[in-house]
Amino acid sequence: MPSRRREANPQGALAGVPTVMPIATDLHDEHPAGPAWGLASDPGPRRWLHELPSDHGPHHTATNPHRYTGDSDIS
């Protein structure tokens, strides 16, 4: 979004609307990896890119071969 004022419109429209996946917005002048992301479902503090909610997919490696499982078999 170009400004926080413009960002407020879609975030306000999406507040309380159930979505299949989280929706986050960012501002044009902020670095996308920094604390620039606002969640429509939780308009609290801005989040870093790595703090955004995510679904790492099913455990089936055929559909997600790069899934990190935390197993100690990594050399």
Residue pairs with C-beta under 8 A, 6 or more apart in sequence:
1 7
1 10
1 25
1 26
1 27
1 28
2 27
2 28
3 27
4 27
7 25
7 27
7 38
10 25
10 40
11 25
11 38
11 40
11 43
14 23
14 40
14 41
15 40
15 41
15 43
17 40
19 40
19 41
21 55
22 39
22 40
22 41
22 52
22 53
23 39
23 40
23 41
24 37
24 38
24 39
24 40
24 47
24 52
25 37
25 38
25 40
26 32
26 36
26 37
26 38
27 36
30 36
32 49
33 48
33 49
33 50
34 48
34 49
35 45
35 46
35 47
35 48
36 46
36 49
37 46
37 47
37 48
37 49
37 51
37 52
38 46
38 47
39 47
39 52
39 53
56 64
56 67
56 68
57 63
57 64
57 67
58 64
59 67
59 69
61 67
